[in-house]
């Protein structure tokens, strides 16, 4: 498991609220349906799991640190 840095500049992510998040899975931007797959995985994992996109278009399924696992 890797850890994403705090994202204080991402004000639209109410789930993280600027806290660091554990990256649970990454779905490559090379897949045209990567956001759909990441959303499905976040829903399956539950407990605060949600998605973040990075500059390269990869989708990361994350969970804020301190959330239930």
mmCIF file of the N, C-alpha and C atoms, coordinates in Angstrom:
data_MODEL
# 
_entry.id   MODEL 
# 
loop_
_atom_site.group_PDB 
_atom_site.id 
_atom_site.type_symbol 
_atom_site.label_atom_id 
_atom_site.label_alt_id 
_atom_site.label_comp_id 
_atom_site.label_asym_id 
_atom_site.label_entity_id 
_atom_site.label_seq_id 
_atom_site.pdbx_PDB_ins_code 
_atom_site.Cartn_x 
_atom_site.Cartn_y 
_atom_site.Cartn_z 
_atom_site.occupancy 
_atom_site.B_iso_or_equiv 
_atom_site.pdbx_formal_charge 
_atom_site.auth_seq_id 
_atom_site.auth_comp_id 
_atom_site.auth_asym_id 
_atom_site.auth_atom_id 
_atom_site.pdbx_PDB_model_num 
ATOM 1   N N  . UNK A 1 1  ? 0.853   -1.170 0.000   1.00 0.00 ? 1  UNK A N  1 
ATOM 2   C CA . UNK A 1 1  ? 0.000   0.000  0.000   1.00 0.00 ? 1  UNK A CA 1 
ATOM 3   C C  . UNK A 1 1  ? 0.899   1.233  0.000   1.00 0.00 ? 1  UNK A C  1 
ATOM 4   N N  . UNK A 1 2  ? 0.541   2.214  -0.805  1.00 0.00 ? 2  UNK A N  1 
ATOM 5   C CA . UNK A 1 2  ? 1.275   3.473  -0.826  1.00 0.00 ? 2  UNK A CA 1 
ATOM 6   C C  . UNK A 1 2  ? 0.403   4.556  -0.236  1.00 0.00 ? 2  UNK A C  1 
ATOM 7   N N  . UNK A 1 3  ? 1.012   5.669  0.058   1.00 0.00 ? 3  UNK A N  1 
ATOM 8   C CA . UNK A 1 3  ? 0.267   6.776  0.646   1.00 0.00 ? 3  UNK A CA 1 
ATOM 9   C C  . UNK A 1 3  ? 0.376   7.996  -0.239  1.00 0.00 ? 3  UNK A C  1 
ATOM 10  N N  . UNK A 1 4  ? -0.754  8.585  -0.533  1.00 0.00 ? 4  UNK A N  1 
ATOM 11  C CA . UNK A 1 4  ? -0.784  9.830  -1.284  1.00 0.00 ? 4  UNK A CA 1 
ATOM 12  C C  . UNK A 1 4  ? -0.586  10.973 -0.294  1.00 0.00 ? 4  UNK A C  1 
ATOM 13  N N  . UNK A 1 5  ? 0.068   12.048 -0.708  1.00 0.00 ? 5  UNK A N  1 
ATOM 14  C CA . UNK A 1 5  ? 0.265   13.178 0.213   1.00 0.00 ? 5  UNK A CA 1 
ATOM 15  C C  . UNK A 1 5  ? -1.055  13.894 0.493   1.00 0.00 ? 5  UNK A C  1 
ATOM 16  N N  . UNK A 1 6  ? -1.085  14.703 1.550   1.00 0.00 ? 6  UNK A N  1 
ATOM 17  C CA . UNK A 1 6  ? -2.297  15.502 1.797   1.00 0.00 ? 6  UNK A CA 1 
ATOM 18  C C  . UNK A 1 6  ? -2.615  16.334 0.564   1.00 0.00 ? 6  UNK A C  1 
ATOM 19  N N  . UNK A 1 7  ? -3.893  16.571 0.330   1.00 0.00 ? 7  UNK A N  1 
ATOM 20  C CA . UNK A 1 7  ? -4.300  17.310 -0.858  1.00 0.00 ? 7  UNK A CA 1 
ATOM 21  C C  . UNK A 1 7  ? -5.088  18.559 -0.455  1.00 0.00 ? 7  UNK A C  1 
ATOM 22  N N  . UNK A 1 8  ? -4.441  19.504 0.231   1.00 0.00 ? 8  UNK A N  1 
ATOM 23  C CA . UNK A 1 8  ? -5.175  20.685 0.687   1.00 0.00 ? 8  UNK A CA 1 
ATOM 24  C C  . UNK A 1 8  ? -5.686  21.560 -0.440  1.00 0.00 ? 8  UNK A C  1 
ATOM 25  N N  . UNK A 1 9  ? -5.071  21.454 -1.619  1.00 0.00 ? 9  UNK A N  1 
ATOM 26  C CA . UNK A 1 9  ? -5.516  22.273 -2.746  1.00 0.00 ? 9  UNK A CA 1 
ATOM 27  C C  . UNK A 1 9  ? -6.704  21.646 -3.459  1.00 0.00 ? 9  UNK A C  1 
ATOM 28  N N  . UNK A 1 10 ? -7.108  20.444 -3.084  1.00 0.00 ? 10 UNK A N  1 
ATOM 29  C CA . UNK A 1 10 ? -8.274  19.798 -3.687  1.00 0.00 ? 10 UNK A CA 1 
ATOM 30  C C  . UNK A 1 10 ? -9.457  20.041 -2.767  1.00 0.00 ? 10 UNK A C  1 
ATOM 31  N N  . UNK A 1 11 ? -10.164 21.105 -3.040  1.00 0.00 ? 11 UNK A N  1 
ATOM 32  C CA . UNK A 1 11 ? -11.261 21.487 -2.159  1.00 0.00 ? 11 UNK A CA 1 
ATOM 33  C C  . UNK A 1 11 ? -12.537 20.724 -2.469  1.00 0.00 ? 11 UNK A C  1 
ATOM 34  N N  . UNK A 1 12 ? -12.601 20.093 -3.636  1.00 0.00 ? 12 UNK A N  1 
ATOM 35  C CA . UNK A 1 12 ? -13.817 19.375 -3.990  1.00 0.00 ? 12 UNK A CA 1 
ATOM 36  C C  . UNK A 1 12 ? -13.886 17.995 -3.355  1.00 0.00 ? 12 UNK A C  1 
ATOM 37  N N  . UNK A 1 13 ? -12.809 17.518 -2.765  1.00 0.00 ? 13 UNK A N  1 
ATOM 38  C CA . UNK A 1 13 ? -12.824 16.192 -2.165  1.00 0.00 ? 13 UNK A CA 1 
ATOM 39  C C  . UNK A 1 13 ? -13.198 16.305 -0.691  1.00 0.00 ? 13 UNK A C  1 
ATOM 40  N N  . UNK A 1 14 ? -14.481 16.228 -0.430  1.00 0.00 ? 14 UNK A N  1 
ATOM 41  C CA . UNK A 1 14 ? -14.968 16.310 0.945   1.00 0.00 ? 14 UNK A CA 1 
ATOM 42  C C  . UNK A 1 14 ? -14.598 15.065 1.737   1.00 0.00 ? 14 UNK A C  1 
ATOM 43  N N  . UNK A 1 15 ? -14.420 13.944 1.055   1.00 0.00 ? 15 UNK A N  1 
ATOM 44  C CA . UNK A 1 15 ? -14.086 12.700 1.743   1.00 0.00 ? 15 UNK A CA 1 
ATOM 45  C C  . UNK A 1 15 ? -12.704 12.752 2.383   1.00 0.00 ? 15 UNK A C  1 
ATOM 46  N N  . UNK A 1 16 ? -11.759 13.407 1.720   1.00 0.00 ? 16 UNK A N  1 
ATOM 47  C CA . UNK A 1 16 ? -10.395 13.487 2.255   1.00 0.00 ? 16 UNK A CA 1 
ATOM 48  C C  . UNK A 1 16 ? -10.222 14.682 3.180   1.00 0.00 ? 16 UNK A C  1 
ATOM 49  N N  . UNK A 1 17 ? -10.848 15.779 2.856   1.00 0.00 ? 17 UNK A N  1 
ATOM 50  C CA . UNK A 1 17 ? -10.739 16.978 3.677   1.00 0.00 ? 17 UNK A CA 1 
ATOM 51  C C  . UNK A 1 17 ? -9.304  17.416 3.943   1.00 0.00 ? 17 UNK A C  1 
ATOM 52  N N  . UNK A 1 18 ? -8.402  17.221 2.961   1.00 0.00 ? 18 UNK A N  1 
ATOM 53  C CA . UNK A 1 18 ? -7.019  17.633 3.113   1.00 0.00 ? 18 UNK A CA 1 
ATOM 54  C C  . UNK A 1 18 ? -6.157  16.624 3.851   1.00 0.00 ? 18 UNK A C  1 
ATOM 55  N N  . UNK A 1 19 ? -6.743  15.514 4.311   1.00 0.00 ? 19 UNK A N  1 
ATOM 56  C CA . UNK A 1 19 ? -5.956  14.485 5.011   1.00 0.00 ? 19 UNK A CA 1 
ATOM 57  C C  . UNK A 1 19 ? -5.229  13.602 3.996   1.00 0.00 ? 19 UNK A C  1 
ATOM 58  N N  . UNK A 1 20 ? -4.127  12.983 4.402   1.00 0.00 ? 20 UNK A N  1 
ATOM 59  C CA . UNK A 1 20 ? -3.481  12.018 3.509   1.00 0.00 ? 20 UNK A CA 1 
ATOM 60  C C  . UNK A 1 20 ? -4.396  10.821 3.288   1.00 0.00 ? 20 UNK A C  1 
ATOM 61  N N  . UNK A 1 21 ? -4.193  10.123 2.183   1.00 0.00 ? 21 UNK A N  1 
ATOM 62  C CA . UNK A 1 21 ? -5.037  8.978  1.853   1.00 0.00 ? 21 UNK A CA 1 
ATOM 63  C C  . UNK A 1 21 ? -4.176  7.801  1.427   1.00 0.00 ? 21 UNK A C  1 
ATOM 64  N N  . UNK A 1 22 ? -4.632  6.604  1.756   1.00 0.00 ? 22 UNK A N  1 
ATOM 65  C CA . UNK A 1 22 ? -3.982  5.387  1.285   1.00 0.00 ? 22 UNK A CA 1 
ATOM 66  C C  . UNK A 1 22 ? -4.475  5.094  -0.115  1.00 0.00 ? 22 UNK A C  1 
ATOM 67  N N  . UNK A 1 23 ? -3.552  4.812  -1.029  1.00 0.00 ? 23 UNK A N  1 
ATOM 68  C CA . UNK A 1 23 ? -3.918  4.434  -2.386  1.00 0.00 ? 23 UNK A CA 1 
ATOM 69  C C  . UNK A 1 23 ? -4.140  2.929  -2.377  1.00 0.00 ? 23 UNK A C  1 
ATOM 70  N N  . UNK A 1 24 ? -5.372  2.510  -2.601  1.00 0.00 ? 24 UNK A N  1 
ATOM 71  C CA . UNK A 1 24 ? -5.732  1.098  -2.559  1.00 0.00 ? 24 UNK A CA 1 
ATOM 72  C C  . UNK A 1 24 ? -5.502  0.410  -3.894  1.00 0.00 ? 24 UNK A C  1 
ATOM 73  N N  . UNK A 1 25 ? -5.806  1.101  -4.976  1.00 0.00 ? 25 UNK A N  1 
ATOM 74  C CA . UNK A 1 25 ? -5.625  0.568  -6.332  1.00 0.00 ? 25 UNK A CA 1 
ATOM 75  C C  . UNK A 1 25 ? -5.433  1.719  -7.291  1.00 0.00 ? 25 UNK A C  1 
ATOM 76  N N  . UNK A 1 26 ? -4.762  1.441  -8.400  1.00 0.00 ? 26 UNK A N  1 
ATOM 77  C CA . UNK A 1 26 ? -4.603  2.424  -9.466  1.00 0.00 ? 26 UNK A CA 1 
ATOM 78  C C  . UNK A 1 26 ? -5.051  1.784  -10.769 1.00 0.00 ? 26 UNK A C  1 
ATOM 79  N N  . UNK A 1 27 ? -5.853  2.519  -11.524 1.00 0.00 ? 27 UNK A N  1 
ATOM 80  C CA . UNK A 1 27 ? -6.311  2.056  -12.840 1.00 0.00 ? 27 UNK A CA 1 
ATOM 81  C C  . UNK A 1 27 ? -5.707  3.008  -13.873 1.00 0.00 ? 27 UNK A C  1 
ATOM 82  N N  . UNK A 1 28 ? -4.930  2.449  -14.774 1.00 0.00 ? 28 UNK A N  1 
ATOM 83  C CA . UNK A 1 28 ? -4.178  3.228  -15.756 1.00 0.00 ? 28 UNK A CA 1 
ATOM 84  C C  . UNK A 1 28 ? -5.065  4.023  -16.701 1.00 0.00 ? 28 UNK A C  1 
ATOM 85  N N  . UNK A 1 29 ? -4.552  5.179  -17.096 1.00 0.00 ? 29 UNK A N  1 
ATOM 86  C CA . UNK A 1 29 ? -5.247  6.029  -18.066 1.00 0.00 ? 29 UNK A CA 1 
ATOM 87  C C  . UNK A 1 29 ? -5.278  5.381  -19.441 1.00 0.00 ? 29 UNK A C  1 
ATOM 88  N N  . UNK A 1 30 ? -4.454  4.350  -19.655 1.00 0.00 ? 30 UNK A N  1 
ATOM 89  C CA . UNK A 1 30 ? -4.457  3.685  -20.950 1.00 0.00 ? 30 UNK A CA 1 
ATOM 90  C C  . UNK A 1 30 ? -5.764  2.925  -21.186 1.00 0.00 ? 30 UNK A C  1 
ATOM 91  N N  . UNK A 1 31 ? -6.530  2.701  -20.123 1.00 0.00 ? 31 UNK A N  1 
ATOM 92  C CA . UNK A 1 31 ? -7.850  2.084  -20.264 1.00 0.00 ? 31 UNK A CA 1 
ATOM 93  C C  . UNK A 1 31 ? -8.870  3.201  -20.457 1.00 0.00 ? 31 UNK A C  1 
ATOM 94  N N  . UNK A 1 32 ? -9.668  3.105  -21.476 1.00 0.00 ? 32 UNK A N  1 
ATOM 95  C CA . UNK A 1 32 ? -10.649 4.158  -21.751 1.00 0.00 ? 32 UNK A CA 1 
ATOM 96  C C  . UNK A 1 32 ? -11.764 4.188  -20.716 1.00 0.00 ? 32 UNK A C  1 
ATOM 97  N N  . UNK A 1 33 ? -11.957 3.090  -20.005 1.00 0.00 ? 33 UNK A N  1 
ATOM 98  C CA . UNK A 1 33 ? -13.010 3.004  -18.993 1.00 0.00 ? 33 UNK A CA 1 
ATOM 99  C C  . UNK A 1 33 ? -12.444 3.064  -17.570 1.00 0.00 ? 33 UNK A C  1 
ATOM 100 N N  . UNK A 1 34 ? -11.261 3.683  -17.413 1.00 0.00 ? 34 UNK A N  1 
ATOM 101 C CA . UNK A 1 34 ? -10.599 3.656  -16.103 1.00 0.00 ? 34 UNK A CA 1 
ATOM 102 C C  . UNK A 1 34 ? -11.410 4.327  -14.998 1.00 0.00 ? 34 UNK A C  1 
ATOM 103 N N  . UNK A 1 35 ? -12.135 5.382  -15.293 1.00 0.00 ? 35 UNK A N  1 
ATOM 104 C CA . UNK A 1 35 ? -12.917 6.030  -14.234 1.00 0.00 ? 35 UNK A CA 1 
ATOM 105 C C  . UNK A 1 35 ? -14.085 5.150  -13.804 1.00 0.00 ? 35 UNK A C  1 
ATOM 106 N N  . UNK A 1 36 ? -14.698 4.441  -14.747 1.00 0.00 ? 36 UNK A N  1 
ATOM 107 C CA . UNK A 1 36 ? -15.786 3.529  -14.418 1.00 0.00 ? 36 UNK A CA 1 
ATOM 108 C C  . UNK A 1 36 ? -15.281 2.378  -13.549 1.00 0.00 ? 36 UNK A C  1 
ATOM 109 N N  . UNK A 1 37 ? -14.158 1.792  -13.934 1.00 0.00 ? 37 UNK A N  1 
ATOM 110 C CA . UNK A 1 37 ? -13.583 0.684  -13.166 1.00 0.00 ? 37 UNK A CA 1 
ATOM 111 C C  . UNK A 1 37 ? -13.207 1.160  -11.764 1.00 0.00 ? 37 UNK A C  1 
ATOM 112 N N  . UNK A 1 38 ? -12.565 2.317  -11.654 1.00 0.00 ? 38 UNK A N  1 
ATOM 113 C CA . UNK A 1 38 ? -12.167 2.836  -10.340 1.00 0.00 ? 38 UNK A CA 1 
ATOM 114 C C  . UNK A 1 38 ? -13.387 3.118  -9.468  1.00 0.00 ? 38 UNK A C  1 
ATOM 115 N N  . UNK A 1 39 ? -14.438 3.693  -10.049 1.00 0.00 ? 39 UNK A N  1 
ATOM 116 C CA . UNK A 1 39 ? -15.670 3.944  -9.286  1.00 0.00 ? 39 UNK A CA 1 
ATOM 117 C C  . UNK A 1 39 ? -16.283 2.641  -8.777  1.00 0.00 ? 39 UNK A C  1 
ATOM 118 N N  . UNK A 1 40 ? -16.279 1.604  -9.610  1.00 0.00 ? 40 UNK A N  1 
ATOM 119 C CA . UNK A 1 40 ? -16.821 0.310  -9.202  1.00 0.00 ? 40 UNK A CA 1 
ATOM 120 C C  . UNK A 1 40 ? -16.012 -0.283 -8.055  1.00 0.00 ? 40 UNK A C  1 
ATOM 121 N N  . UNK A 1 41 ? -14.685 -0.225 -8.164  1.00 0.00 ? 41 UNK A N  1 
ATOM 122 C CA . UNK A 1 41 ? -13.821 -0.771 -7.110  1.00 0.00 ? 41 UNK A CA 1 
ATOM 123 C C  . UNK A 1 41 ? -14.003 -0.009 -5.805  1.00 0.00 ? 41 UNK A C  1 
ATOM 124 N N  . UNK A 1 42 ? -14.132 1.318  -5.871  1.00 0.00 ? 42 UNK A N  1 
ATOM 125 C CA . UNK A 1 42 ? -14.358 2.112  -4.661  1.00 0.00 ? 42 UNK A CA 1 
ATOM 126 C C  . UNK A 1 42 ? -15.661 1.708  -3.994  1.00 0.00 ? 42 UNK A C  1 
ATOM 127 N N  . UNK A 1 43 ? -16.700 1.490  -4.791  1.00 0.00 ? 43 UNK A N  1 
ATOM 128 C CA . UNK A 1 43 ? -17.991 1.073  -4.243  1.00 0.00 ? 43 UNK A CA 1 
ATOM 129 C C  . UNK A 1 43 ? -17.887 -0.306 -3.597  1.00 0.00 ? 43 UNK A C  1 
ATOM 130 N N  . UNK A 1 44 ? -17.140 -1.204 -4.223  1.00 0.00 ? 44 UNK A N  1 
ATOM 131 C CA . UNK A 1 44 ? -16.959 -2.548 -3.673  1.00 0.00 ? 44 UNK A CA 1 
ATOM 132 C C  . UNK A 1 44 ? -16.177 -2.510 -2.357  1.00 0.00 ? 44 UNK A C  1 
ATOM 133 N N  . UNK A 1 45 ? -15.163 -1.663 -2.285  1.00 0.00 ? 45 UNK A N  1 
ATOM 134 C CA . UNK A 1 45 ? -14.312 -1.596 -1.095  1.00 0.00 ? 45 UNK A CA 1 
ATOM 135 C C  . UNK A 1 45 ? -14.996 -0.875 0.057   1.00 0.00 ? 45 UNK A C  1 
ATOM 136 N N  . UNK A 1 46 ? -15.844 0.105  -0.246  1.00 0.00 ? 46 UNK A N  1 
ATOM 137 C CA . UNK A 1 46 ? -16.607 0.831  0.779   1.00 0.00 ? 46 UNK A CA 1 
ATOM 138 C C  . UNK A 1 46 ? -15.735 1.494  1.833   1.00 0.00 ? 46 UNK A C  1 
ATOM 139 N N  . UNK A 1 47 ? -16.307 1.744  2.987   1.00 0.00 ? 47 UNK A N  1 
ATOM 140 C CA . UNK A 1 47 ? -15.605 2.354  4.139   1.00 0.00 ? 47 UNK A CA 1 
ATOM 141 C C  . UNK A 1 47 ? -14.807 3.600  3.769   1.00 0.00 ? 47 UNK A C  1 
ATOM 142 N N  . UNK A 1 48 ? -15.414 4.482  3.011   1.00 0.00 ? 48 UNK A N  1 
ATOM 143 C CA . UNK A 1 48 ? -14.753 5.745  2.676   1.00 0.00 ? 48 UNK A CA 1 
ATOM 144 C C  . UNK A 1 48 ? -13.916 5.713  1.415   1.00 0.00 ? 48 UNK A C  1 
ATOM 145 N N  . UNK A 1 49 ? -13.844 4.565  0.735   1.00 0.00 ? 49 UNK A N  1 
ATOM 146 C CA . UNK A 1 49 ? -13.066 4.494  -0.508  1.00 0.00 ? 49 UNK A CA 1 
ATOM 147 C C  . UNK A 1 49 ? -13.743 5.349  -1.576  1.00 0.00 ? 49 UNK A C  1 
ATOM 148 N N  . UNK A 1 50 ? -12.928 6.071  -2.316  1.00 0.00 ? 50 UNK A N  1 
ATOM 149 C CA . UNK A 1 50 ? -13.412 6.911  -3.398  1.00 0.00 ? 50 UNK A CA 1 
ATOM 150 C C  . UNK A 1 50 ? -12.264 7.115  -4.379  1.00 0.00 ? 50 UNK A C  1 
ATOM 151 N N  . UNK A 1 51 ? -12.472 7.897  -5.426  1.00 0.00 ? 51 UNK A N  1 
ATOM 152 C CA . UNK A 1 51 ? -11.454 8.021  -6.469  1.00 0.00 ? 51 UNK A CA 1 
ATOM 153 C C  . UNK A 1 51 ? -10.858 9.413  -6.531  1.00 0.00 ? 51 UNK A C  1 
ATOM 154 N N  . UNK A 1 52 ? -9.612  9.432  -6.979  1.00 0.00 ? 52 UNK A N  1 
ATOM 155 C CA . UNK A 1 52 ? -8.898  10.665 -7.311  1.00 0.00 ? 52 UNK A CA 1 
ATOM 156 C C  . UNK A 1 52 ? -8.257  10.443 -8.676  1.00 0.00 ? 52 UNK A C  1 
ATOM 157 N N  . UNK A 1 53 ? -8.242  11.458 -9.498  1.00 0.00 ? 53 UNK A N  1 
ATOM 158 C CA . UNK A 1 53 ? -7.534  11.405 -10.777 1.00 0.00 ? 53 UNK A CA 1 
ATOM 159 C C  . UNK A 1 53 ? -6.215  12.152 -10.617 1.00 0.00 ? 53 UNK A C  1 
ATOM 160 N N  . UNK A 1 54 ? -5.191  11.707 -11.326 1.00 0.00 ? 54 UNK A N  1 
ATOM 161 C CA . UNK A 1 54 ? -3.942  12.465 -11.299 1.00 0.00 ? 54 UNK A CA 1 
ATOM 162 C C  . UNK A 1 54 ? -3.743  13.188 -12.624 1.00 0.00 ? 54 UNK A C  1 
ATOM 163 N N  . UNK A 1 55 ? -2.669  13.941 -12.730 1.00 0.00 ? 55 UNK A N  1 
ATOM 164 C CA . UNK A 1 55 ? -2.399  14.747 -13.926 1.00 0.00 ? 55 UNK A CA 1 
ATOM 165 C C  . UNK A 1 55 ? -2.297  13.929 -15.199 1.00 0.00 ? 55 UNK A C  1 
ATOM 166 N N  . UNK A 1 56 ? -1.863  12.668 -15.037 1.00 0.00 ? 56 UNK A N  1 
ATOM 167 C CA . UNK A 1 56 ? -1.678  11.811 -16.205 1.00 0.00 ? 56 UNK A CA 1 
ATOM 168 C C  . UNK A 1 56 ? -2.959  11.100 -16.629 1.00 0.00 ? 56 UNK A C  1 
ATOM 169 N N  . UNK A 1 57 ? -4.038  11.270 -15.859 1.00 0.00 ? 57 UNK A N  1 
ATOM 170 C CA . UNK A 1 57 ? -5.299  10.636 -16.188 1.00 0.00 ? 57 UNK A CA 1 
ATOM 171 C C  . UNK A 1 57 ? -5.517  9.297  -15.515 1.00 0.00 ? 57 UNK A C  1 
ATOM 172 N N  . UNK A 1 58 ? -4.515  8.830  -14.742 1.00 0.00 ? 58 UNK A N  1 
ATOM 173 C CA . UNK A 1 58 ? -4.718  7.601  -13.979 1.00 0.00 ? 58 UNK A CA 1 
ATOM 174 C C  . UNK A 1 58 ? -5.755  7.864  -12.899 1.00 0.00 ? 58 UNK A C  1 
ATOM 175 N N  . UNK A 1 59 ? -6.527  6.843  -12.578 1.00 0.00 ? 59 UNK A N  1 
ATOM 176 C CA . UNK A 1 59 ? -7.516  6.944  -11.505 1.00 0.00 ? 59 UNK A CA 1 
ATOM 177 C C  . UNK A 1 59 ? -7.029  6.117  -10.323 1.00 0.00 ? 59 UNK A C  1 
ATOM 178 N N  . UNK A 1 60 ? -7.061  6.717  -9.139  1.00 0.00 ? 60 UNK A N  1 
ATOM 179 C CA . UNK A 1 60 ? -6.610  6.054  -7.922  1.00 0.00 ? 60 UNK A CA 1 
ATOM 180 C C  . UNK A 1 60 ? -7.809  5.848  -7.007  1.00 0.00 ? 60 UNK A C  1 
ATOM 181 N N  . UNK A 1 61 ? -7.959  4.628  -6.511  1.00 0.00 ? 61 UNK A N  1 
ATOM 182 C CA . UNK A 1 61 ? -8.965  4.337  -5.501  1.00 0.00 ? 61 UNK A CA 1 
ATOM 183 C C  . UNK A 1 61 ? -8.259  4.573  -4.171  1.00 0.00 ? 61 UNK A C  1 
ATOM 184 N N  . UNK A 1 62 ? -8.781  5.502  -3.386  1.00 0.00 ? 62 UNK A N  1 
ATOM 185 C CA . UNK A 1 62 ? -8.119  5.899  -2.139  1.00 0.00 ? 62 UNK A CA 1 
ATOM 186 C C  . UNK A 1 62 ? -9.078  5.803  -0.965  1.00 0.00 ? 62 UNK A C  1 
ATOM 187 N N  . UNK A 1 63 ? -8.489  5.775  0.221   1.00 0.00 ? 63 UNK A N  1 
ATOM 188 C CA . UNK A 1 63 ? -9.265  5.857  1.461   1.00 0.00 ? 63 UNK A CA 1 
ATOM 189 C C  . UNK A 1 63 ? -8.483  6.778  2.393   1.00 0.00 ? 63 UNK A C  1 
ATOM 190 N N  . UNK A 1 64 ? -9.134  7.804  2.958   1.00 0.00 ? 64 UNK A N  1 
ATOM 191 C CA . UNK A 1 64 ? -8.432  8.702  3.870   1.00 0.00 ? 64 UNK A CA 1 
ATOM 192 C C  . UNK A 1 64 ? -7.849  7.912  5.047   1.00 0.00 ? 64 UNK A C  1 
ATOM 193 N N  . UNK A 1 65 ? -6.637  8.273  5.453   1.00 0.00 ? 65 UNK A N  1 
ATOM 194 C CA . UNK A 1 65 ? -6.031  7.615  6.610   1.00 0.00 ? 65 UNK A CA 1 
ATOM 195 C C  . UNK A 1 65 ? -6.875  7.862  7.837   1.00 0.00 ? 65 UNK A C  1 
ATOM 196 N N  . UNK A 1 66 ? -7.025  6.860  8.649   1.00 0.00 ? 66 UNK A N  1 
ATOM 197 C CA . UNK A 1 66 ? -7.850  6.977  9.837   1.00 0.00 ? 66 UNK A CA 1 
ATOM 198 C C  . UNK A 1 66 ? -9.261  6.459  9.617   1.00 0.00 ? 66 UNK A C  1 
ATOM 199 N N  . UNK A 1 67 ? -9.632  6.206  8.346   1.00 0.00 ? 67 UNK A N  1 
ATOM 200 C CA . UNK A 1 67 ? -10.956 5.631  8.043   1.00 0.00 ? 67 UNK A CA 1 
ATOM 201 C C  . UNK A 1 67 ? -10.917 4.135  8.326   1.00 0.00 ? 67 UNK A C  1 
ATOM 202 N N  . UNK A 1 68 ? -12.039 3.532  8.611   1.00 0.00 ? 68 UNK A N  1 
ATOM 203 C CA . UNK A 1 68 ? -12.065 2.085  8.827   1.00 0.00 ? 68 UNK A CA 1 
ATOM 204 C C  . UNK A 1 68 ? -11.572 1.337  7.597   1.00 0.00 ? 68 UNK A C  1 
ATOM 205 N N  . UNK A 1 69 ? -10.910 0.215  7.786   1.00 0.00 ? 69 UNK A N  1 
ATOM 206 C CA . UNK A 1 69 ? -10.428 -0.553 6.630   1.00 0.00 ? 69 UNK A CA 1 
ATOM 207 C C  . UNK A 1 69 ? -11.196 -1.832 6.468   1.00 0.00 ? 69 UNK A C  1 
# 
